[in-house]
Amino acid sequence: MLPVCLTAFASPLLIMAGLGVASGVLLTVAAHIFHIDVDPKVTEVREALPGANCGVCGFAGCDAYAEAVAGGRADVDRCIPGGVGAANALAQIMGVDAGDAGPAMVARVRCQGDVGLAREKYIYTGIDDCFAAVQIFDGHKACAAGCLGHGTCVEACPFGAISIVNQIAVIDEEACKACGRCIKACPKQLIVMVERRQRVMVLCNSDDRGNVVRANCDTGCIGCTRCVRACEHGAISMQGALAVIDYDKCVNCKACVEVCPTHAIRDFDAPPVNREKAAAKAGAAKAKAGA
């Protein structure tokens, strides 16, 4: 016969063990009763997707899109982050033609006015969020169209493709999957989706006149029209005071890049604009205009 102290110690252990066994049996029975067969194609499709859960496809995440594709309710080319590769993989799984998945896309920020090139209206000390900052006099940047640099787009990007450098958003094109979340996250509507093959772009979104742009930023478009005259393909026109490139005509000759006095037109095959060089060039242009 066990001593009283051992009996008192063993009883709770036996009870816990019994409860554990009973719970295991109940869970096994419940799993068997409520088991739902999963279509193997759903699993295959889900594994072929990049897992961004961005919703650009029109469904609430990759799981929902996978179920729709497997059920024949959605086309295989709707995953923009997955691009052509994902479309082809899904087409092979479903036994259909991938069709034209479209050109490879990338997000770009139409602003280069970082802390070294753009002026501030006031010192902002509020919540570190672009939507919060824009509530106060349309933001602290002197340029009303300028990037505020609080990183709301950084938080929105599921791929870590955006960072804040010198208080301005910078996109890593290699990491960008064109999911579009950053576009919705920018209160200034500065981020746009373009084709990767477009190697030149006007990185300014200000519709102010040239003298106002000069006062606010050293790398904004001042509406001088030099790029319009330099383009032999008629690919550049002016929308108000802002130069705009027609990519149906652009051949990436980069003549516009060479003549832009403020480096507002970026060559994406070259390193980013040198801030000191841009500031010096803008200063020289101002001096010449005042002479």
C-alpha positions, -999 to 999 in steps of 0.1 A, spaced: 0 0 0 14 34 -10 21 59 17 -5 87 21 19 114 8 26 94 -25 -11 88 -29 -19 125 -26 8 133 -51 -2 106 -77 -39 113 -78 -36 147 -96 -12 132 -121 -36 103 -128 -65 128 -132 -44 150 -156 -33 120 -176 -69 108 -179 -81 142 -190 -53 143 -216 -63 110 -230 -100 119 -231 -92 153 -248 -71 135 -274 -99 111 -282 -124 139 -285 -102 159 -308 -96 129 -330 -133 122 -332 -140 159 -339 -114 160 -366 -129 130 -383 -164 143 -381 -157 179 -392 -130 170 -417 -133 190 -450 -114 177 -480 -92 203 -496 -88 203 -534 -52 194 -541 -52 221 -569 -59 248 -543 -27 237 -524 -7 236 -556 -19 270 -567 -13 285 -533 23 273 -532 29 288 -567 19 323 -555 44 347 -539 25 351 -507 21 389 -508 -15 388 -497 -17 423 -513 -52 420 -527 -43 435 -561 -58 404 -578 -92 414 -565 -94 388 -538 -88 389 -500 -53 375 -501 -35 346 -517 -57 319 -501 -89 333 -516 -73 338 -550 -59 302 -550 -94 289 -543 -109 311 -571 -83 299 -596 -86 263 -586 -124 266 -589 -122 282 -623 -136 315 -611 -105 336 -617 -79 340 -645 -43 328 -638 -27 361 -647 -41 383 -619 -11 380 -595 9 412 -603 37 405 -577 41 370 -592 43 384 -627 48 361 -658 64 334 -637 34 329 -614 10 332 -644 28 304 -662 30 282 -631 -8 286 -625 -15 280 -661 4 247 -660 -14 236 -629 -48 244 -643 -40 232 -678 -48 264 -695 -31 291 -716 -14 318 -695 -21 344 -722 -4 377 -720 5 385 -685 15 420 -694 48 439 -691 69 438 -659 59 467 -637 76 487 -609 66 514 -585 84 548 -586 83 579 -565 78 611 -584 99 632 -561 136 637 -554 133 666 -530 151 652 -500 163 670 -470 193 683 -489 174 697 -518 140 707 -507 130 734 -483 106 731 -453 77 754 -444 80 745 -407 94 720 -382 70 691 -379 69 673 -345 37 653 -347 30 616 -354 55 600 -377 29 593 -404 24 609 -438 -14 611 -435 -11 628 -401 16 652 -414 -5 663 -444 -33 675 -422 -13 705 -411 -11 730 -439 -8 702 -465 25 690 -450 58 706 -438 75 706 -473 76 740 -490 65 721 -522 29 711 -517 36 680 -539 67 669 -522 73 636 -504 70 641 -466 93 612 -458 75 597 -428 75 562 -442 38 553 -444 46 536 -477 75 517 -460 50 502 -436 26 493 -464 52 474 -485 51 437 -477 84 431 -496 107 456 -478 112 474 -511 109 509 -498 132 528 -474 135 564 -463 168 580 -473 175 616 -464 138 620 -455 124 608 -488 110 575 -500 133 554 -522 122 522 -540 144 492 -545 134 481 -580 149 446 -575 127 441 -545 96 457 -558 68 433 -568 44 459 -581 17 450 -556 5 486 -555 1 489 -517 25 519 -516 3 538 -540 -27 537 -517 -4 546 -487 8 579 -502 -15 609 -493 4 630 -519 -2 604 -547 34 606 -556 39 569 -563 29 555 -596 33 521 -613 52 521 -646 68 495 -669 103 485 -659 115 491 -694 108 528 -690 143 539 -680 137 577 -679 111 595 -659 102 630 -647 105 626 -609 85 657 -600 48 662 -595 46 699 -589 23 720 -610 38 753 -597 55 778 -619 92 776 -624 101 804 -600 80 788 -572 96 754 -579 131 770 -578 124 786 -544 111 753 -530 133 726 -544 166 723 -563 156 693 -583 120 700 -593 107 705 -629 108 743 -636 90 741 -669 119 753 -690 109 731 -720 145 722 -728 136 685 -727 107 691 -751 131 707 -776 158 681 -771 135 651 -778 137 641 -814 109 617 -811 83 641 -798 79 621 -766 78 650 -742 51 676 -738 41 701 -711 11 697 -689 10 732 -675 44 738 -661 53 701 -657 71 680 -683 54 647 -691 68 618 -711 47 598 -736 62 563 -733 45 552 -765 70 574 -783 99 573 -759 129 552 -770 150 558 -739 175 579 -758 180 600 -726 186 632 -744 161 648 -720 182 637 -691 213 655 -704 196 689 -709 175 690 -677 190 719 -656 177 706 -623 181 668 -628 143 665 -625 145 638 -652 161 606 -638 180 580 -658 173 547 -640 203 530 -656 225 555 -637 231 562 -600 206 586 -583 212 623 -586 241 637 -566 226 662 -542 256 686 -542 258 685 -580 221 693 -583 223 721 -558 253 736 -576 236 734 -610 205 749 -596 225 777 -580 243 784 -613 210 786 -631 196 810 -606 227 832 -609 224 833 -646 187 841 -645 195 870 -621 223 884 -643 
